Amino acid sequence: MLSERWLPRGFLLLLAALLTLAAWQWRNGPPVAADMLALLPAGSGDTLVQQAEQRMQEPLNRDLLLLIGHPQREQAIALVQQIGEQWRGSGRFAQVQWSVDSDLAALRDYLRSNRLALLTTADRQLLLEQPQQLIEQRAAQLFDTFAGFSLLPIEQDWLGLGVRAQQALNPGSRIQADLSSGALLLEEPGMTWTLLRASAQGSAFDMQEPPLIAAQVAATRAQVETAGGKLLAAGGVLYAAAGQAKATREISLIGGGATLGTLLLLLLAFRRVRVLVSLLPIGMALLAGCTACVLVFGQINALTLVLGASLVGVAADYPQHYLSKSWSNVEGADGWTSWGAMRATLPGLSLSLGTNLIGYLALAFTPFPALTQVALFSAAGLIAAYLCSICLLPAWLRGLRLSPSPQLLSLSQRLLAERARLLSKTGSAPLLVLLLLFCAGGLWQLHTQNDLRQWLGKEPELLAEAQRIAELTGQQPTSQFFLVRAANPQQLLERQAALSQRLDQAVQNGQLRDYRALSQLVAPDSQLQQLHAALARLPEHWQALLDLGIPPVALHSELLELQQNHPASLEQALASPLGEAWRPLWLGSNAEGVAGLVSLQGLSDSSQLKSLVEGLPGVQLVDRISELNALFSATQLSAAELKLLSSIAILLLLCLPFGLGGALRVVCLPLLAALTALACLGWLGQPLTLFSLFGLLLITAIGVDYAILMRENIGGPAVSLLGTLLSALTSWLSFGLLLISDTPAIANFGLAISLGLLFCFLLAPWAGTQHARQNQAQTL
């Protein structure tokens, strides 16, 4: 026939075009992204909120922090200088800092002119309310040998306000500068730590740079340990490198394991090496899925590839429709042809494609970009596998005569015999009641759990080092922050100062380690006026300094200087040598005024943050993690709705060949299997998560294929059950291997589908027609 000649040729042309497009997409390297957070829904805030989130996230993605420790102080300094020069010379980093690079003279001048505006809230309150205590503390400090390094000489800072302002610039930090080398040091008993900061050239989620940077960190660690020291490292780029390595490993294990298992199954079931060409639809599915995602989204995420690798089992079902149904044609059918077998297979194969597409495309209607990518990947892959199965395989398998393995066929017959024997004693109704009681017990124990941590895998070693660095440095940035809007910079500083008062209380209560606000760098005018008034009353309390022999003229001269200094504006302060750490917190002007951020350190309980903004105009808490966790919970209802809608769509599709009664039977069986899978999660103590619900979306779409095979009954019940078993095994191979993933979301997804497909297979024989069941009983 004409179609037998042109279908293979047309498909080969399509394959050539697909390969050409894929080669062009990969011309500059793999178009693969590793950013797991990019697969989460966009925030619900306005443009300014999204700009703020990007500003706060960027340092976490690019910055790398190293602590290089050695028992000998000089050796620790020498190591950080050597490594810093090596890293700077590598050209891999936009910035490498291991010493104080700022002009000390400029720092001193700015600190001297603005020390009053730089005081912490506590120091301001001390000057306003307890000036006597402030003077007594300064007097004691002048005799304290271990008071620490001060940028201002004592003769320029008799009142000690410069020392207090200097300490406020890096609150809660134990980092000190070495005067001779400029190195940034941390001292603890028996160990001196030096600090090195680096900023990557590109994003942490670039596929090329993170592995190279991780390798450089590993080489640096070996270098430090050889010299008798220790190295601690933390940064988003290291998590990205670990995530890429994990994704590569899992893609290889899941995709390779499923393909190898399918290959062995084909050889065992069909006993012909030639049937291995049926693996081609699997390759076509993966190629088409990847190419479609890159074409639509510009790149494909590593998570999509991991989940997409499980498509191997579903794509393998399509050629097995053809191969297993060919068994029925070799028993007395002399006129059998490969194309004739394909025409007999085509209705059921097309139904399988339709139901699979409905299930996968339902994922595209969730608010998660990750599942939208998976939906597109799977839909394109399944269509490619379908076309390959009907266009190419019959031509390549021409003349191949198949018969089922006697052992497997005997196993299928024994399973049906045991089932018939059981039903003859009990009937179906009691078994259904027992199954529903099992489901009720499991659902009673089921509990929900939705947490962003399910989306991100754990990296214990990296996490331990990051916690150790936070413990040593006192710096532990959080993803939560405050966005403050105002009409002008002065109002912004006033609002941040009001928020700071509440944050200071949270620090005292242990809920927060520290925070950073623009009002710490520049005091609002209203506070400066109060401070100037307090300075005028200070001579009444400085007798303790006079008793130390400090000339009164020196104190009056310093007081006059403090009263006459004009503090820098916010923009001047940010441009100053001391403003570097605060610059990311300034969002600048917008159509509504100005905006700035307040970052947090060492947050113990994010649930307490909402109460801090009550009654503060223009102050907004941005808590992306809580927002996503709430979205996870809210999306569970929409996932259940999608499950219902996809089931109705599948039912309508199956009404065409099977009628309403047959379609209801075929659809209800995988729905019951999905319910049983949910119950199993409860009995196993596993939580119901958003990802397990998305897995249940696919159970009906994939599992209905088993019911269709049994409903069609081509070759008899035993042959149909054997074909169903092979299809189920290939699916279990791929989805079951998702359980080895270190990412909780993926493992949970795989567990839900694997359990559901197991029960789909066990329930599939009930999809057969009454006539087929009578024939089965007579045969047995």
Secondary structure, 3 states (H helix, E strand, C coil): CHHHHHHHHHHHHHHHHHHHHHHHHCCCCCCEECCHHHHCCCCCCCHHHHHHHHHHHHHHHHEEEEEEEECCHHHHHHHHHHHHHHHHHHCCEEEEECECCCCHHHHHHHHHHHCCCCCCHHHHHHHHHCHHHHHHHHHHHHCCCCCCCCCCCHHHCCCCHHHHHHHHHCCCCCCEECCCCCEEEEEECCEEEEEEEEEECCCCCCCCHHHHHHHHHHHHHHHHHHCCCEEEEEEHHHHHHHHHHHHHHHHHHHHHHHHHHHHHHHHHHHCCHHHHHHHHHHHHHHHHHHHHHHHHHCCEEHHHHHHHHCHHHHHCHHHHHHHHHHHHHCCCCCCCCHHHHHHHHHHHHHHHHHHHHHHHHHHHHCCCHHHHHHHHHHHHHHHHHHHHHHHCHHHHCCCCCCCCCHHHHHHHHHHHHHHHHHHHHHCHHHHHHHHHHHHHHHHHHCCECCCHHHCCCCCHHHHHHHHHHHHHHCCCEEEEEEEEEECCHHHHHHHHHHHHHHHHHHHHCCCCCEEEEHHHHCCCHHHHHHHHHHHHCHHHHCHHHHHCCCCHHHHHHHHHHHHHCCCCCHHHHHHCCCCHHHHHHEEEEECCEEEEEEEEECCCCHHHCHHHHCCCCCEEEECHHHHHHHHHHHHHHHHHHHHHHHHHHHHHHHHHHHHHHHHHHHHHHHHHHHHHHHHHHHHCCCCECHHHHHHHHHHHHHHHHHHHHHHHCCCCHHHHHHHHHHHHHHHHHHHHHHHHCCCHHHHHHHHHHHHHHHHHHHHHHHHCCHHHHHHHHHHC
